[in-house]
């Protein structure tokens, strides 16, 4: 045994979400890849639904910049939270300027 701590996907996702800048969004797949699990986007979604409310889960969107259909209180609630962060969504619940707003520091 190397003595190094074993870090779970959940722990890595929590750590990354805590680093997410206020004016950025990230995707389930990007977060999975940054955490070292590139095929775990669905699991990231499950983690997000059960994660600590202190993390900015409202800044987690799909690969096309679309808001989550399973977000608590719906897409309109997520859109309002994003707007408070200065992130604007269109009438189709997609992040405007998604490419510029997308946070992918290690990809």
Secondary structure as the mmCIF struct_conf table of DSSP 4:
data_model
#
loop_
_struct_conf.conf_type_id
_struct_conf.id
_struct_conf.beg_label_comp_id
_struct_conf.beg_label_asym_id
_struct_conf.beg_label_seq_id
_struct_conf.end_label_comp_id
_struct_conf.end_label_asym_id
_struct_conf.end_label_seq_id
HELX_LH_PP_P HELX_LH_PP_P1 UNK A 4 UNK A 6
HELX_RH_AL_P HELX_RH_AL_P1 UNK A 9 UNK A 19
TURN_TY1_P TURN_TY1_P1 UNK A 22 UNK A 23
STRN STRN1 UNK A 25 UNK A 25
STRN STRN2 UNK A 26 UNK A 27
HELX_RH_AL_P HELX_RH_AL_P2 UNK A 28 UNK A 34
TURN_TY1_P TURN_TY1_P2 UNK A 35 UNK A 36
TURN_TY1_P TURN_TY1_P3 UNK A 38 UNK A 39
HELX_RH_AL_P HELX_RH_AL_P3 UNK A 41 UNK A 50
BEND BEND1 UNK A 51 UNK A 51
TURN_TY1_P TURN_TY1_P4 UNK A 53 UNK A 54
BEND BEND2 UNK A 55 UNK A 55
HELX_RH_3T_P HELX_RH_3T_P1 UNK A 57 UNK A 59
STRN STRN3 UNK A 60 UNK A 61
TURN_TY1_P TURN_TY1_P5 UNK A 63 UNK A 64
BEND BEND3 UNK A 65 UNK A 65
STRN STRN4 UNK A 66 UNK A 66
HELX_LH_PP_P HELX_LH_PP_P2 UNK A 67 UNK A 68
TURN_TY1_P TURN_TY1_P6 UNK A 69 UNK A 70
BEND BEND4 UNK A 71 UNK A 71
TURN_TY1_P TURN_TY1_P7 UNK A 72 UNK A 73
HELX_RH_AL_P HELX_RH_AL_P4 UNK A 74 UNK A 84
TURN_TY1_P TURN_TY1_P8 UNK A 85 UNK A 86
STRN STRN5 UNK A 89 UNK A 89
TURN_TY1_P TURN_TY1_P9 UNK A 91 UNK A 92
BEND BEND5 UNK A 93 UNK A 93
STRN STRN6 UNK A 94 UNK A 95
TURN_TY1_P TURN_TY1_P10 UNK A 96 UNK A 97
HELX_RH_AL_P HELX_RH_AL_P5 UNK A 98 UNK A 101
STRN STRN7 UNK A 102 UNK A 102
TURN_TY1_P TURN_TY1_P11 UNK A 105 UNK A 106
#
